[in-house]
Amino acid sequence: MLPKKVVKNFEEMENIKIEVYKIGNFEIAELTSRDDVVTNSEDGSDLVGNLYYHGAERVIVYEHNLAPSFFDLKSGLAGDILQKFSNYRLRLVIVGDFSAYTSNSLQDFIRESNKGRQVNFVKSKEEAIEVLSN
Protein backbone atom coordinates (compact mmCIF):
# COMPACT_ATOMS: atom_id res chain seq x y z
CA MET A 1 0.00 0.00 0.00
CA LEU A 2 1.42 3.39 -0.95
CA PRO A 3 1.56 5.86 1.91
CA LYS A 4 -0.36 9.10 1.65
CA LYS A 5 1.58 12.16 2.79
CA VAL A 6 -0.30 14.25 5.33
CA VAL A 7 0.63 17.65 6.68
CA LYS A 8 1.46 18.10 10.34
CA ASN A 9 2.93 21.19 11.92
CA PHE A 10 6.19 20.57 13.79
CA GLU A 11 7.25 24.24 13.84
CA GLU A 12 8.55 24.19 17.40
CA MET A 13 11.21 21.66 16.41
CA GLU A 14 14.02 23.85 15.10
CA ASN A 15 16.25 22.35 12.39
CA ILE A 16 14.12 19.22 12.29
CA LYS A 17 12.08 18.30 9.25
CA ILE A 18 9.41 15.64 9.57
CA GLU A 19 7.02 14.27 6.99
CA VAL A 20 4.01 12.24 8.04
CA TYR A 21 2.47 9.44 6.00
CA LYS A 22 -0.93 7.87 6.55
CA ILE A 23 -1.21 4.15 5.94
CA GLY A 24 -4.53 2.59 6.80
CA ASN A 25 -5.50 3.74 10.29
CA PHE A 26 -2.12 4.96 11.46
CA GLU A 27 0.55 7.53 10.67
CA ILE A 28 4.28 7.15 10.21
CA ALA A 29 6.49 10.15 11.01
CA GLU A 30 9.67 10.27 8.93
CA LEU A 31 12.57 12.42 10.06
CA THR A 32 13.77 13.97 6.79
CA SER A 33 16.44 16.35 8.12
CA ARG A 34 19.81 16.04 6.42
CA ASP A 35 21.86 16.70 9.56
CA ASP A 36 22.55 15.07 12.90
CA VAL A 37 19.43 15.73 14.91
CA VAL A 38 20.12 13.55 17.92
CA THR A 39 23.58 14.26 19.28
CA ASN A 40 22.85 13.74 22.98
CA SER A 41 20.22 12.42 25.36
CA GLU A 42 18.46 15.79 25.59
CA ASP A 43 18.02 15.89 21.81
CA GLY A 44 16.47 12.43 22.04
CA SER A 45 14.09 13.59 24.77
CA ASP A 46 13.06 16.63 22.72
CA LEU A 47 12.44 14.53 19.62
CA VAL A 48 10.43 11.86 21.45
CA GLY A 49 8.42 14.45 23.39
CA ASN A 50 7.50 16.37 20.26
CA LEU A 51 6.65 13.26 18.27
CA TYR A 52 4.46 12.02 21.11
CA TYR A 53 2.78 15.43 21.49
CA HIS A 54 1.87 15.37 17.79
CA GLY A 55 0.41 11.89 18.05
CA ALA A 56 3.16 9.93 16.31
CA GLU A 57 3.23 6.24 17.14
CA ARG A 58 5.56 4.97 14.42
CA VAL A 59 8.78 6.74 13.47
CA ILE A 60 11.45 6.47 10.77
CA VAL A 61 14.88 7.93 11.57
CA TYR A 62 17.95 7.71 9.35
CA GLU A 63 21.41 6.68 10.45
CA HIS A 64 22.76 10.12 9.46
CA ASN A 65 20.31 11.78 11.88
CA LEU A 66 22.02 10.10 14.83
CA ALA A 67 25.39 11.07 16.25
CA PRO A 68 28.14 8.50 15.64
CA SER A 69 28.25 7.90 19.41
CA PHE A 70 24.74 6.40 19.14
CA PHE A 71 26.33 3.39 17.43
CA ASP A 72 28.99 3.03 20.13
CA LEU A 73 26.98 1.14 22.74
CA LYS A 74 29.54 1.97 25.43
CA SER A 75 28.52 5.64 25.19
CA GLY A 76 25.05 4.85 26.53
CA LEU A 77 23.40 7.21 24.05
CA ALA A 78 21.53 4.47 22.20
CA GLY A 79 20.25 3.02 25.45
CA ASP A 80 19.04 6.39 26.70
CA ILE A 81 17.26 7.29 23.48
CA LEU A 82 15.76 3.89 22.77
CA GLN A 83 14.45 3.73 26.33
CA LYS A 84 12.61 7.02 25.72
CA PHE A 85 11.00 5.63 22.57
CA SER A 86 10.01 2.53 24.51
CA ASN A 87 8.60 4.51 27.47
CA TYR A 88 6.37 6.51 25.11
CA ARG A 89 5.46 3.35 23.17
CA LEU A 90 6.79 4.80 19.91
CA ARG A 91 7.85 2.19 17.38
CA LEU A 92 11.13 3.18 15.78
CA VAL A 93 12.84 2.05 12.61
CA ILE A 94 16.36 3.28 11.90
CA VAL A 95 17.33 3.22 8.22
CA GLY A 96 20.94 2.88 7.16
CA ASP A 97 23.85 0.66 6.20
CA PHE A 98 24.94 -0.89 9.47
CA SER A 99 27.43 -3.31 7.93
CA ALA A 100 30.19 -0.71 8.37
CA TYR A 101 29.99 -1.06 12.15
CA THR A 102 32.36 -3.78 13.24
CA SER A 103 31.35 -3.97 16.89
CA ASN A 104 30.08 -7.46 17.67
CA SER A 105 27.90 -6.09 20.47
CA LEU A 106 26.26 -3.58 18.13
CA GLN A 107 25.65 -6.21 15.46
CA ASP A 108 24.17 -8.52 18.13
CA PHE A 109 21.99 -5.66 19.38
CA ILE A 110 20.71 -4.96 15.84
CA ARG A 111 19.99 -8.63 15.27
CA GLU A 112 18.10 -8.97 18.57
CA SER A 113 16.19 -5.71 18.02
CA ASN A 114 15.04 -6.90 14.62
CA LYS A 115 13.41 -9.94 16.23
CA GLY A 116 10.95 -7.61 17.98
CA ARG A 117 8.67 -4.78 16.98
CA GLN A 118 9.76 -1.84 19.16
CA VAL A 119 13.06 -0.93 17.44
CA ASN A 120 14.20 -2.20 14.06
CA PHE A 121 17.19 -1.52 11.83
CA VAL A 122 16.62 -1.73 8.06
CA LYS A 123 18.33 -0.74 4.81
CA SER A 124 15.64 1.34 3.05
CA LYS A 125 12.67 3.59 3.58
CA GLU A 126 10.47 1.06 1.78
CA GLU A 127 11.54 -1.67 4.18
CA ALA A 128 10.90 0.69 7.11
CA ILE A 129 7.37 1.38 5.92
CA GLU A 130 6.76 -2.33 5.50
CA VAL A 131 8.00 -3.08 9.02
CA LEU A 132 5.91 -0.28 10.55
CA SER A 133 2.83 -1.32 8.58
CA ASN A 134 2.58 -4.57 10.54
C-alpha positions in Angstrom: 0.0 0.0 0.0 1.4 3.4 -1.0 1.6 5.9 1.9 -0.4 9.1 1.6 1.6 12.2 2.8 -0.3 14.3 5.3 0.6 17.6 6.7 1.5 18.1 10.3 2.9 21.2 11.9 6.2 20.6 13.8 7.2 24.2 13.8 8.5 24.2 17.4 11.2 21.7 16.4 14.0 23.8 15.1 16.3 22.4 12.4 14.1 19.2 12.3 12.1 18.3 9.3 9.4 15.6 9.6 7.0 14.3 7.0 4.0 12.2 8.0 2.5 9.4 6.0 -0.9 7.9 6.5 -1.2 4.2 5.9 -4.5 2.6 6.8 -5.5 3.7 10.3 -2.1 5.0 11.5 0.6 7.5 10.7 4.3 7.1 10.2 6.5 10.1 11.0 9.7 10.3 8.9 12.6 12.4 10.1 13.8 14.0 6.8 16.4 16.4 8.1 19.8 16.0 6.4 21.9 16.7 9.6 22.5 15.1 12.9 19.4 15.7 14.9 20.1 13.6 17.9 23.6 14.3 19.3 22.9 13.7 23.0 20.2 12.4 25.4 18.5 15.8 25.6 18.0 15.9 21.8 16.5 12.4 22.0 14.1 13.6 24.8 13.1 16.6 22.7 12.4 14.5 19.6 10.4 11.9 21.5 8.4 14.4 23.4 7.5 16.4 20.3 6.7 13.3 18.3 4.5 12.0 21.1 2.8 15.4 21.5 1.9 15.4 17.8 0.4 11.9 18.1 3.2 9.9 16.3 3.2 6.2 17.1 5.6 5.0 14.4 8.8 6.7 13.5 11.4 6.5 10.8 14.9 7.9 11.6 17.9 7.7 9.4 21.4 6.7 10.5 22.8 10.1 9.5 20.3 11.8 11.9 22.0 10.1 14.8 25.4 11.1 16.2 28.1 8.5 15.6 28.2 7.9 19.4 24.7 6.4 19.1 26.3 3.4 17.4 29.0 3.0 20.1 27.0 1.1 22.7 29.5 2.0 25.4 28.5 5.6 25.2 25.0 4.8 26.5 23.4 7.2 24.1 21.5 4.5 22.2 20.3 3.0 25.4 19.0 6.4 26.7 17.3 7.3 23.5 15.8 3.9 22.8 14.4 3.7 26.3 12.6 7.0 25.7 11.0 5.6 22.6 10.0 2.5 24.5 8.6 4.5 27.5 6.4 6.5 25.1 5.5 3.4 23.2 6.8 4.8 19.9 7.8 2.2 17.4 11.1 3.2 15.8 12.8 2.1 12.6 16.4 3.3 11.9 17.3 3.2 8.2 20.9 2.9 7.2 23.9 0.7 6.2 24.9 -0.9 9.5 27.4 -3.3 7.9 30.2 -0.7 8.4 30.0 -1.1 12.1 32.4 -3.8 13.2 31.4 -4.0 16.9 30.1 -7.5 17.7 27.9 -6.1 20.5 26.3 -3.6 18.1 25.6 -6.2 15.5 24.2 -8.5 18.1 22.0 -5.7 19.4 20.7 -5.0 15.8 20.0 -8.6 15.3 18.1 -9.0 18.6 16.2 -5.7 18.0 15.0 -6.9 14.6 13.4 -9.9 16.2 11.0 -7.6 18.0 8.7 -4.8 17.0 9.8 -1.8 19.2 13.1 -0.9 17.4 14.2 -2.2 14.1 17.2 -1.5 11.8 16.6 -1.7 8.1 18.3 -0.7 4.8 15.6 1.3 3.1 12.7 3.6 3.6 10.5 1.1 1.8 11.5 -1.7 4.2 10.9 0.7 7.1 7.4 1.4 5.9 6.8 -2.3 5.5 8.0 -3.1 9.0 5.9 -0.3 10.5 2.8 -1.3 8.6 2.6 -4.6 10.5 
